[in-house]
């Protein structure tokens, strides 16, 4: 029970109900003077130290130790000093070493308020301020500057303040947390810590510029996940743009309401301005649209490319589709209000307007709810072996709807093969980009232009085994830490907890 106090001589143990008091003394051994360095056994006097120890049976343990004050025998020193018991009594501490270890383990995971509540439950009562001081006294790891690092940003206050985390990309150890994500801050840190040869990052132009200025010979590696994510966004845009091609395969209607008419009108307005030589930014100002919206209209070579399949999701009416189909087949003139009363008796919990919309969209007459553009894009971007046979057949029908969809499925599969690092992927990427430019896929053309702007980092990502995935994992844990502290912690405390891991 008191094995951690074995260096002391225990003289008495008193049960006081809510706490247990252990009386002990130090052994009659010599001690080393911290100033003169000589061993001494000459006693100058005694005093009592009271420290807390780990609880026993849910009760606090207090250790009262009689400690000697010794005299240094070195001539000219005549220094008196208090003897220490390493591993049990540390200098200036009110807790034993083993209790300190337990307290630090708790506050390292839970910080102040939560750590204080848990310690109180464990009969180790500490205030939240003491818990934070114990946390900040835990020394941070100081290792060597690694050869390969990962750099990424995370939000201190979303859309307002951001910070930068630097990790060892090989061992995943935290190296540093910088207070912002500016190029100057990262450049200054890189110059102060030479020895970095490879830097893994996302597509941030700020980080790229800082690395180029501080480490012109370092290899920059783009993040493969971000490359794939950007391709997914471009593929989704292409699927949406070709809705009029694959929607008839599923007998899915194309939305032609007031919003569609406004979309077609805006397309003609944008194209008229572009044909007159007006730039994109000026067109956005004249039409009072955002620049990205004008770019989206400019990429569509035909107005039909702007029309979309309605966003159908599984709704409250879907379980009653067969009943509606049967009743409408038996009596084509049946009223919607009458159908509403019938399905209401079957358990429908929606409103009459919802049923009106469901029937007007043609969903009641369809054999099945057609898929959305996002669902089709997900099937194209899924590994073929992971698709169910019925989805595989459906995907083949939809991608055969037009040549562009067929090419889209082919180039997506080709890029997916490049994500496995291989020395020859740099040449294969060039061939892949030539294939993309030969097809009418404007959103993928924009994606390839982004690859060209950061070509060296992209080549390194596709040929080297390094990745920025570990840094993204650290950011995920950082979000958990920030939420745990409810956003009330300062940067210094957050940095301390991140670096402690």
N, C-alpha and C positions, 0 to 999 in steps of 0.2 A: 504493500500500500504506500509506503514512504520510501521506496527504493531510490527515488530521485534525490533524497536527502542523505544518501549513504555517506558522502564526505563529511557530514556533521556527526557529532556525538549527541544523540537524542537522549534527553534526561527525563522527560515527562510528556504525556499526552493527556489533555483535559478535554472532556466533552462538555461544552457549554450550551448544548441544545441546538441553537441555530448555527453555531460554528464550532470548529475543532481547533484547539490551540496546542501547538507543538512547541515545547521548550527544548532548546538545544544549545550547544556551544561548539566552538571550533576546536579541532584537535590541537594538541600541544606540539605542533611542528614549527619549524622555522619558516619565515616568509622573506621574500626579496624586497628590498627597499626600491620603490619606483624611481628615486632620484639617484642614489649612490650605487644601486645595483648589488649591494652586498646582502647576504643572508643574515637574519637576526632572529633571536629567540628571546631577547630581553624585553620584558613587558613594562610598558610605561603606565598602562591603565586599561580599564575595560569600559565597554558601553554596550547598549542593547540595540539591535536592529530588528525591526518588525517588518516582515514581508509576507505577501499573500502567495499561497501555493495552489496547485490544482485541486478542485473540489473533491470531496469524498462523500459518497452516498447523497449527493445533491445538496451538500452543506459546504459552506466556505471553510477553508483551512488557512489559519494564520500561524506563521512560524516566527517565534521570538528567539533570536540567536544572540548569545553573548559573544561579542567579538573583541579581540585584543587590539590595543594600540601599542605598537612596537617602536623601539628606538634603533636607528641605524647605527652600527658600530664604526662606520667609517669616520676617521679623524677629519674634523672640519665640516662634516655634514650635519651631525647631530639632529637629523631630521626624524620626526615621529610620523608614523604612517599607520593606517588601518589595514589590517590583513584582509585579503579577498579570498573567496572560495570559488575558483573557476568552475563553471558549469552549474553552480547553485546560486551564489550571490554575486551579482555583477555590480559594478560601480554605479552609484547614484540611482539604483533601481529599487522600486517598492514591490516588485514581483520576482519570483524565482525564475530561473532561466527557462525551465520547462513550461511554466505558465505563460511566460512571454511568447514562447513558440506557438502555443495554442491560440493565444490572443491574435498574434500576427496572421496565423492561418485563417482565422475567421474574418478579420477586417480586410484582409487581402481580397477575399471573395465578396464581402458584403459592404465594405466601407463603414460609414458612420452610424446612421440611425438604425439600419437593419442589423448591422454588426452588434450594436449596443443591445438591441432587443434579444438577439440570440444569446449573447453572453450572459444576460440577466437570467434567461431560462436555464442556462448551464451553471448557474450559481457563481458566475465570474462577472459581477456587476461592474460595468465601466460606463461612463457618460459618453455621449456621441463625440464630444470634443476630445476626450482622452483616446477614444478609438481612432479618430482621425490622426492624432499625433502619433499613435503607435503605427498606423499605416505609413505615414510619411517618414518614419524613422527606418523603415525597411530599406536597406541599401539597394540601389538600382544596379542591374548587371552592367559591367563594363568589359566588353569583349573587344576583340580586334575588329577593324573595319573589313568587312567581307569583300570578296572579289566580285560577287554578283549580288546586286540589291534590287529590291522592288519598291516602287514609289507609287503612291496613290493618295487621293484626297478623301476627306470625309467631312460631314457637316457638323459644325459646332452649333450653328443655328441655321436651319435650312433656308437657302436662298439669300442669306445675309452674310454668314461667317463660315469659313472653311479652314481646315488644318490639313497638314500633310504627314503621313506616316511613312517611315522608311524601315524596311525589314531586310533580313538576310534571306535572299530568295532560295538558298539551298537548304538552310537549317530552319527557316521560318521564324527565327528569333527577331524580336523587336530591337531596332537599333536606335531610332530617334523619332520624336514627334515634333514637328515644326508648327509654329503658331498660325501660319497662313499658307496659302498655296500660290504665292507669287513666284515669279522666276528668279528674282533677286535673292529671296530667302533660300531657295534650294541651291542656287549657284554658290552662295556664300558657304553653305554647309558642305557642299562637295569640294570646294577649294580647301576647306579646313581639314578634310578627311581624305587625303589622297590614297590611292590603292584600288579604287573601284574600276573594274574593267568592263562590266556588263550591267546595264540598267534596264529593268523590265518596267514598262509603263503602259498606260492606256493611250488613247488617241489625243491626249492633251497637247496642244501646241505650246502651251506655257512651259510644261515640263521639258518638252523636246528642245525648246530654245535654251533653257537653263543648262541642260546637259551638254548641248553643243558648245556653249560658252565656257563652261567649267572643265569639261572633259571632252575635248574635240576628238580624241582617239578612242573613246569608249564606244562599245557596241550598244545601240539602243534596240530593244526588243518590244515590239507591239504585243498587245494582249490578244491571244487567239479567240477568247470568248467574245471580246468586243468586235472582232472582225466578223465572227459568225452572227452576232446580234445585228450588226449593221446590214449584213446580207439578208437576214430575215426581214428586216424592215423594208428593204428594197423589194424583196420578193412579194411581200404583202401588198405593197403599192402596185406592183405589176398585176397581181391577181385582181385587185379592185378595179384597175383600169380596163381589164378584159372581161368584166362582168357580163357584157352583152354577148360574149362568145360562148362562155361555158354555162350561163344561166339557162338557155333553152334546152340543154341536155337534161336538166332536172325539171323542166317545165316551170321554172321559177320566174316570177314576174320581175320586171325592172321597174323600180319606183319612178312614177311619172307624175307625182303630185306637184304642188306649188314650189316645193324646194327644188325639184328637178328642173322646172322651168327657169327658176332663178339661176341655177347652175349653168344651164345652156346659154342664158343671156350674158352671164359674166364671162363665159368662155369666148363668146364673140367679141365682147368689149376688149378683153385682154389681147386677143389675136389681132384686132384692128389696130390697137396701139402699137403692138410689136411690128406689124407690117408697115406702119408709118415711121419706123426707126426709133420709137420711144423706148428708153431703157426700162429694165425691170423695176428699179427703184422709183423712177418717175411715174411709171404705170401704177404702182402701188399707191403713190400719193394722189394721183388723179382719181382713182377708183375708191380711195379710202379703204384699201385692203392691206393686210400684212404682206410683207415681202415673200414669205414662204408660201402664202396662198397664191400669189401671182406666179411664183415659180412652178407650183403644182399645175396651174392652168396652162402655163407655157409648155410644159413637158407633154401634154396631151395633143397629138397631132390632129385628132378628130373630136368633135364634141361628144360623140358616143362614149369616148374613153372616160368621161367624167360622171357617167351614170352608174349607179350602184344597185346591187341587190338589197332589198330591205333587210334590216337587222332583225332576223327572227331568232327568238330564243324560246326554249320550252316554257310555256305559260300555263295558266290555270285552265285554259280551254282544251289543251291538247289531250287530256285523258278522255274527253267526250267527242273527239273528232269522228270516230266511227258512228256514233249515234247521230251526229249532225249529218254526215254523208248519207246514212240510210234514210233519214227523214226527208232530206232534200231530194233524194232520188225518188222516193214514193210520192212526195207532194212538192213539186218545184215552186209552188206559190205559197208555201208555208211562211208565216211571218216570223221575223226575228224575235219579237216579243213572246210568241208562242214557244219557239225553241228555247228561249231563255227560261221560261217557266218549267219546261221539261227537264233541262239539265240542272236547274236549281233544285228540283225534287230528287235528282240523282246525287246531289252533294256539291254542286258547283258553288263556289264562294265568291266569284268575281261579280262585276257589275255589268249592266246591259251595254254600256259603251265599249267595254272590252270585247264582248261577243260581236258587236257591230264591226269593230276594227278587224277582228279575226276573220270574219266572213268576207269583208271587203278586200282584204289582202289575198284572198284565194286560198287560204290555208285549210279551210274546211273541205275543199274539193280535192286537195292534193293527196297523193298516196302516202306521202311522208313529208315531214318538214325538211325543206331543202337546207343544205349546209350554207354557212355564211362564208364570206371571203376569207376571214381569219381561219376558219376551220379547214378550208381547202389549202390555204398557205401552210398550215401546220402539217397537213398530210404530205405536201410536197417536200417539206423540210425534215420529215421524219425518216429515219433509216428504213429502207424498204423491208428489211427482215423483221422489223418491229410492227409492221402494219398487218392488220387482220386481212384474210383473203378477200372478204367483201369490200373492204376499203381499198385494197390494192386494185381490184377490178374497177371500182368507181373512180379512182384516181386516173387510171388509164383512159377511161371514157372522157373525163373532164379535161385532161391535158391534151387530148387529141382534138379538142374543139377548135383550135386554131394553131397555126404554126408557131406563133409567139409563145403560147403556153407549153407546147412541146419542147421548144428550145429552153424555156425557163426551167423546166424540170431537169433537163440535161445539164445545164450549167450549174444548177444548185448541187446536183450530185457530183459534178466535177470539182467544185470548190470544196465540198465536204471531204473529198479524198486528200486535198492538200493540207488539211488541218492536222494530219499525222506528220510530225517533223521528219524531213528527209532532205539530204543535201541537194537532190535534184529538183526540189519543189520550186526553187526560184525560176528556173527555165519553164517548168510546167505552168507557173503562174502567168508568165508572159504569153504563152500559147492560149491559156484560158481567157485572158483579157482580149486577145485578138478574136476569139470565138464570140465573146459578148458583144464587141463592137460591130460584128457582122450581122447582128440581129436587131430588130426594132424593139429594144427594151430600154427606154430612156431612163428609168429609175435605176437600172443596173449600170447604165453608163455613168450616172452620177456616183454610184458606189465605186466604180473603177477609177474615176478621177480622184476620189479620196485616197484610194490605194496608191496612186501615182505620186500624190503629194508626200506620202510617208513611205516611199517604196523601200528604202533601206531597212527601216524598222520592220516592215511587213515581211521582207525576205528573211530577216533574222528570226521572226516569229515562226515562219514555216520551215526553217531549216535547223534551228537550234532547239534543244530540249527545255529551255527556260520558259517560264510562264509567270504572269502576274496574278495567277489564281491564289497563291498563298496570301498576297497582300489584300485581295478582296475578302479572304477569310478572316484576316485580322480586322478589317473594317466591319464585318458582320458582328464580331465579338465586341468591337468598340461601340456599336449601336446598342448592344445589350447593356454594356456598362453605363452608357449615358442615360438610357431609360431607367436603369435601376436607381440612379441618383436623381431622377426626375428633373434633370436639366438644371439643378441648383448648384452643381459643383463648378468651381473655377477651372481654368485651363491647367494650372499646375497640378491639381489633384487628379484630373482626368489623364494628364500625361503620365503621372506616376503610376496609375493603375494600368494603363496600356502597356508601359514598358515592363511592369512586373508580370504581364501575361496573365 
